[in-house]
Amino acid sequence: MLCPSASRPSHKSAFPKARHNNMQGSPQEKPIRTDGRAADVSVFKGLADDTRLRLLRLLFREELNVQELASILEMGQPRVSRHLGVLRNARLVQDRREGTRVFYTLAPLSDEMGGVSAYIESLGKSEHPDLEGLGEALRRRVNDAQSFADCKAEHWDEIGRLLHNSSASLLAMARLAPTGIRIADLGTGTGLMLPFLSAMADHVYAIDHSARMLERARERCRELGIDNVTFVQRRIEALSDHLPPCDALLLHFVLHQVARPQACLKQAVQFLAPGGRLVVVDRVQHEDEKVTTTFGSLWLGFAEEQLQKWLGRAGLMDSRWYPLAGIDRSVDPHLDIFVACGSKPSATE
């Protein structure tokens, strides 16, 4: 067994047979026979230098770029790059490019390289003066990030809009929900919300009265490989027994198209399991009558007091109203949107 203090391993060491990883650009050295076992000459070459052992020790602990490694080792970048090239050819390290910088990390080794892997692990866990330089390099990363954040804080909302993605935010929120729940998307339309709801729930029921809308929703799920959605063609007010008790019900820009919203909410709550929540997303009351032809709206949005009263009459408790104004500045300021929700009492209440 090799030990961290060894500077040059012997070809008589009992290394198991090396398996080539066939990394692109890596030369395929022919294995030689030593004591009846195959050993890759490039591996021994990679380990037979103190500088390369220092590199392996550092890369065992952290992925580092060439500039950082050169700073820690106090060597020129060309010299460090040559040593890294030897290690890469031996398939002991691998690299990735990030803009003009190249980062290195240890390459995964096969089970047949167990002896080499154990040696590199013992090397990486050993103490060495280079580790102080490693700590300084990592602190420099943190300080650079903090300095950048401090400098950009005043303008970050504007800059952040270049990165912010509503779909990513929705998917992130979906992953925060407890697992194992069942959700119904009432009035799913073309299934815009199904990618997020399917990530949140064990099963989703997509309800819509339009066959053509449901077909588009099915296509969306097929394209995205979503397989935990059941499609039901029914009006919300006529669901009858077509929907089992659900942990959550969603009415996403649907209520304004319903002839009798209050009756619709009462009907929907029947399919809500005790302790479950109903969520409504829609427009705040407005005067834009063009929505009747654009969106098929029967209602020009809803007022907070009106909707809260309907939720209470439907048997929901702890109703909340969250106006979107001021939260998402990318939204048209004339398009006031709200999120409202309420909970069905649990069996113990």
Secondary structure, 3 states (H helix, E strand, C coil): CCCCCCCCCCCCCCCCCCCCCCCCCCCCCCCEEECCEEECHHHHHHHCCHHHHHHHHHHHHCCEEHHHHHHHHCCCHHHHHHHHHHHHHCCCEEEEEECCEEEEEECCCCHHHHHHHHHHHHHHHCCCCHHHHHHHHHHHHHHHHHHHHHHHHHHHHHHHCCCCCHHHHHHHHHHHCCCCCEEEEECCCCCCCHHHHHHHCCEEEEEECCHHHHHHHHHHHHHHCCCCEEEEECCHHHCCCCCCCEEEEEEECCHHHCCCHHHHHHHHHCCEEEEEEEEEEEEECCCCCCHHHHCCCCCCCECHHHHHHHHHHCCCEEEEEEECCCCCCCCCCCCCEEEEEEECCCCCC
